[in-house]
Amino acid sequence: MSSAVSGVVNGGISFWYADDGLPVTREPLPGDATADVVIVGGGYTGLWTAYYLKKAAPFLRVTVLEQKFCGYGASGRNGGWLYNGIAGRDRYAKLHGHEAAVRLQRAMNDTVAEVVRVAAEEGIDADIHQGGVLEVAYTPAQLARLKAFHEHELSYGEKDRELYGARETAARVRVADAVGSTWTPHGARLHPVKLVKGLAAAVEELGVTVHEQTPVTEIRPGHAVTPYGTVRAPYVLRCTEGFTASLRGQKRTWLPMNSSMIATERLAPEQWEAIGWEGRETLGDMAHAYMYAQRTADDRIALGGRGVPYRFGSRTDNDGRTQPATAEALREILVRFFPSLAGVRVEHAWSGVLGVPRDWCATVTLDRSTGLGWAGGYVGSGVATTNLAARTLRDLVQQDSGQSGATDLTGLPWVGHKVRKWEPEPLRWIGVHGMYATYRTADRRELTTHSARSSRLAQVADRLAGRH
């Protein structure tokens, strides 16, 4: 292993908790209880849903049940990308028409601003910086995909997106060999844990009951069952994302996909001068096995990618521990982007799981016959999408309970979308690992062949994934 990643803090949930400190956990459920709405999962989806429900109807008795502590899952481990991407938009365009997908995209564009607004209103200092999202290309095949991607985004009404050549890209961030990029203003960098802690405090201030250290083992109409008692409520909302497979009957609903990250030591001013990145954009690329990165508020680089994508049997890790080979692979991406940082130390590595539906489409649903609802399957775009999902769940509950009628959000095409289950093991494990191995091979071929045509291997992986 490289000396640059030896001595790294591995796991401990995430760098964000090492930076901001682990929370003091709230009390578990003391016994059987009742509520108007019970929310299972204390991540972004659950907390935003509690927030908007209580804001809209202060009289509602809302209870949140969280198995560890709020933000233990992806909400406390992600890359801090608050941006306007949503999983499944193209499929929704095919199913419901282009204009319906345009409405979904506009709602996502607005969601970025909504999160920033609420954070300011509630006094949540989450290191938010609205620098937009910059996605770069550094091979001819990536450049061809980038230009196609840029035009595709414009077709969904994103008229403020900009396309840059090599010189304009370098003026923003000096990524080695970058030949072009696309930038959207609908994005911001943030500190995930500061946001989730602030949100948890805000919902408690509104009068929401939050029980931590309370795993829910089963959800059924009117009931959320835990080892400490059962909470009965007309509405039970599942907001468990990558941990959904642990619930009874949900083993094959959403696949818990692993994503891994590293954070460097603080960089010196002269190192930043060599890189640029004054705009603090969130940074991604057009590789098939893509990366994502941010310049943190304290001048580190936090960078992520898929690593070991899936554990057999839909298992999830406990504390974010990451294989050393994955940390090394992410460091290699860092140095590939910024060769001048070859000697920079990696101080932290961690992993987390995100929820992936079989058709890679995020969904929001409320079954009006049972009162069961759920949202998730964000496929890595959850920092903003959770907020839109929560406001949609609020509107669906209010509509069903007679407090309001249909809204613009309840009419979006992802509402009520049905997805088939994942294959049983070992097909699930073989398929996912084969898919990402194929993507990585495709990226290596594009680096060496310099062809402007995307590798056909990537198309094979897309079909394997069910993305098309």
GILIN-V898396 format. One record per run of one state. SS is the DSSP state (alpha for helix, beta for strand, coil for the rest). FROM is the first residue (numbers start at 1). LEN is the number of residues. If there is no record, write none. Layout:
BEGIN
ss=SS from=FROM len=LEN
ss=SS from=FROM len=LEN
END
This chain:
BEGIN
ss=coil from=1 len=8
ss=beta from=9 len=2
ss=coil from=11 len=4
ss=alpha from=15 len=6
ss=coil from=21 len=12
ss=beta from=33 len=8
ss=coil from=41 len=3
ss=alpha from=44 len=13
ss=coil from=57 len=5
ss=beta from=62 len=4
ss=coil from=66 len=8
ss=alpha from=74 len=3
ss=coil from=77 len=4
ss=beta from=81 len=3
ss=coil from=84 len=5
ss=alpha from=89 len=8
ss=coil from=97 len=1
ss=alpha from=98 len=24
ss=coil from=122 len=7
ss=beta from=129 len=1
ss=coil from=130 len=3
ss=beta from=133 len=5
ss=coil from=138 len=2
ss=alpha from=140 len=16
ss=coil from=156 len=6
ss=beta from=162 len=4
ss=alpha from=166 len=7
ss=beta from=173 len=1
ss=coil from=174 len=6
ss=beta from=180 len=5
ss=coil from=185 len=2
ss=beta from=187 len=3
ss=coil from=190 len=2
ss=alpha from=192 len=14
ss=coil from=206 len=3
ss=beta from=209 len=3
ss=coil from=212 len=4
ss=beta from=216 len=5
ss=coil from=221 len=2
ss=beta from=223 len=4
ss=coil from=227 len=2
ss=beta from=229 len=10
ss=coil from=239 len=2
ss=alpha from=241 len=6
ss=coil from=247 len=8
ss=beta from=255 len=10
ss=coil from=265 len=4
ss=alpha from=269 len=7
ss=beta from=276 len=1
ss=coil from=277 len=5
ss=beta from=282 len=4
ss=coil from=286 len=6
ss=beta from=292 len=4
ss=coil from=296 len=5
ss=beta from=301 len=5
ss=coil from=306 len=6
ss=alpha from=312 len=3
ss=coil from=315 len=9
ss=alpha from=324 len=14
ss=coil from=338 len=1
ss=alpha from=339 len=3
ss=coil from=342 len=4
ss=beta from=346 len=11
ss=coil from=357 len=6
ss=beta from=363 len=5
ss=coil from=368 len=4
ss=beta from=372 len=5
ss=coil from=377 len=5
ss=alpha from=382 len=19
ss=coil from=401 len=14
ss=beta from=415 len=1
ss=coil from=416 len=11
ss=alpha from=427 len=23
ss=coil from=450 len=6
ss=alpha from=456 len=10
ss=coil from=466 len=3
END
